[in-house]
């Protein structure tokens, strides 16, 4: 799978942008629990008060606080508070009367006013007065006037009492006392609360909107990058397959190559998209949330055990899933192979009444892949509920532990809610990774199959410094050519030598399996000779590029192959710049004009896939016309006249001879019928891969027994005479 990542290299900037956007999205999402905690704690519990430093103090409170301060603290208090008629809290102005309002910075007075304010506010309570054997506050202040040392004693007692408080409890006590102070000053606490919640809520909405924009932008870029990488991968696979020789095609079946180009690359594309989005998002979210969780050590241990259980489950699923995914892709190959064979051979299947047999064959493969997919789906179906169960169990435990801590004052409700969300983020991140652990093995198998194709070096390669073939016609020389198929024990062709001069027609005939088609397939380098050489003029064809070589050749295979489009598009397949005159000439020589003229749309007549809407003879003539449209130096007719009737065959050969005399092209004809080749300039008779006869028709009838046998089996004595 790592090899597939190199296809993201052209999208390097997009990947960097995705990482930045996902990081921004994570930060936005992780900021929301803190704001929610603040709304619950400060907005709801504390009526919109977020700081224990008083913004306004009544005159009595201001005066009484000075009893519990030394001279320097009193000076700081007086320098930072001044009498005013209004105070601003949460960006709202409130009218107050006879109050002292903070005009300095909170940081300057925080340590100075915190304890005195706490003491003065708490002394309003009757139980505190009773503890000092006092019946009213007036008595207290009178006592403090008479005995200043009493203030130090009270402060020490309060500080001792507060030492057992947690920071959260102490802050809660200070803010609740501050709320009472504001209420006594006539400040509308409901308005303060609403302003705080509205302000924090709008910030949350803004952060959520920004996170959504980051998510959409990263998803767009991830999809674009992954789709582009898959496109480039398909292009490279197709280009590599185009360079394959028959040896490589024997390693990869057509069905397998189709699966690798479509299904396998689709799997890789899907995982690349998830890697750029979810696989980046999950670690960012999980690790950042983990740091947030560590702020609450009382609950972090619970999360640690849950994460360990998830990791164990992921490893087990990986061990079971990996080999199954490899088998699954092989079964997809097999299913495609069976389907392709059955669709291509439907007429043969019907002709032999073997529909039931083929149904059983298809059902067998289909059942195998179904069983395997059921196993994989069950594995995935087990993992996700198990992860959800762990997450739900952890949530319950967190709520139980958190409730106990809230009850004893060690935690605020908002903090517990924030921890619950952070822990959920951590667990969801691991659930995402678990899902990826199921998909990555499958994509790894797919990537391996794709790169098997990409890393297969074709046996037939272009030279590093190719020579150029001359544009003019040159003799084609087969010099002691031998050929053996890969892994075969013996040669198919043995010591083949002859020279084909420009303007000559070379006919090749022989029994089935004698090597006729193999011989002509060596010329365009569909195979490379294993012994001897083939030269065009003085140049070995292995020393030129395949493109240059094949640009000199017009090839018509045994089986006429047409592409979907029109007759014109099929003819121009050989030369997209072919003139109307060249196309018309090719149609006339190939004897296709007679049936094209009968068509309503003529040369613009649509051709179905594989040429299924024309007859075999018409398809063959169009294949011949396509090759003749190209002004080639060499034409190869590989048993292409067999689908033609004798009259059409004769007319085509006559027209072809006229064209050859004019263009001086070299023509190779593989044929089964003597009538097709009897006028050829040279006739090669092959038997078991060797030339057993070489000459013209009349010579071979006298000297070659194999040729004589073929001739007498096809023609009467009168026809031979």
Helices and strands as residue ranges (DSSP letters): G 2-11, H 12-38, I 39-45, E 56-58, H 59-65, G 66-68, H 71-80, E 81-89, E 92-102, H 106-122, H 126-131, H 137-146, H 149-162, H 167-184, H 189-242, H 246-251, H 254-259, I 260-264, H 265-274, I 275-279, H 280-293, H 297-344, H 346-351, H 355-407, H 413-454, E 476-483, E 493-500, E 505-510, H 516-521, E 531-536, E 539-540, G 541-543, H 546-551, E 553-556, E 565-566, H 567-571, H 580-589, H 593-596, G 602-604, E 606-607, G 609-611, H 616-629, E 634-638, H 646-663, E 666-670, H 674-677, E 682-687, E 690-695, H 697-703, H 705-714, H 717-720
